[in-house]
Amino acid sequence: MSAELKGKTLKVVDLIEYQEDSVVSREIIRKETGTVTIFAFDKGEGLSEHTAPFDAMVQVVDGKAEIVISGNKNIVNAGEMIIMPANDPHALNALERFKMVLTMIRS
């Protein structure tokens, strides 16, 4: 974690910028026990289906995403969250530009 982020009030949406036709990420915390990463997805971008060995919580802080978990589509808007269960296949698609915070706890 960058020292400039510690001990300050921060606006999450300002910690990362959108880039055209891209998915951008910025790791905020990395510990042996887990990570917190901010992502910015341009419209039409996404992450293909994959699995993770730990539960992961997605908090959408700007825009709207389609998050598919084990074949079930979920629309997640700014201010909403969803938990992706460990070992369940999931994918993310940007229905419009969106930013999210991904929290993964490794235990």
N, C-alpha and C positions, 0 to 999 in steps of 0.2 A: 504494500500500500504506500502510496506517495505521502510524504510527510505533510505536504500542503493540504491534504484532505482531513487530517486528524484534528479533532477538537473544534471543528467549525460547523456551523449550520450551512448545509449545501442544498441547492435545488437540483434534484436528481436529473431532470430533463436537460439541465445545462452542462452536465458532466460529459456528454458525448454529443457529437454532431452527426446529422445524416450525411451520407455520401451517395451520389447518384449511382444507381444500379449496383448497390453494395450492401453488405452486412458488415457493420463495424462493431467491435467489442472493446471494452476496457475493464480490466480486472481491478476491482476496488479492494478486495481482501483475499489473500491466499494464506490459508493455514493448513496444517496437516488434517485438521478435522473438517475442513470445508472451504468453499469459495463464495464470493459475491461478485458477480460480473454484470455490467451494464451493456446492453446491446441496442443498436439503432439499425432498423431494417428499412430500406427503401421499398416503395410499393412494388409488389410482384416478387420480391426476394423472399427467401426462406431458408429453413434447414430441413434437409431430407430426413426421411424416417430413420430413426436410430434408437438405441436403448442406452440406459445408464444404470449402473449397479446401485444407485442410491436415489431416494426420493429427491425431487427438485421442485422448488416453488418459483413460479413465474408471476411477477407483478407487472402489469402493463401500466406505464406511467404517461404514455402519450399515444394517441392513435388507436388502431384496432387490429387484432390478429385472429387468425384461425389457427387453433391448436388442436391437432388430431391425436387422440390417445387411444391406442388399441382399436383403431378404425372409427371411433366416435368423434365427430366434429364438435368443437366448442368455439364460440365466438367470445373473445375476451377483449373488453374495452378498457380505456384508460380508467384507472381507479379500481380495477378488478384484478383478481388473482386466480390461479389454478395450480393445483399440486399434481405433478406428473409422477405416478408411482414408479418405484424402482423396477427395472426389468420389463416394463410395459413399453412397446414400441410407440414412439411419438414423433411428430413433425410439426413445424411451425411455418405459416405462410402469412405474408403481409398483405392484408386486404386493402390497406392504405399504409402510408408510412407509420411505423410505430417504434416506440422505445420500451424496453423492459428491463427489469432487474431479475436476474437469475440467482437464486440462493440454493446451493447444494451443500448438504450436511453429510459427511462421510462416516456415518456410524449407525 
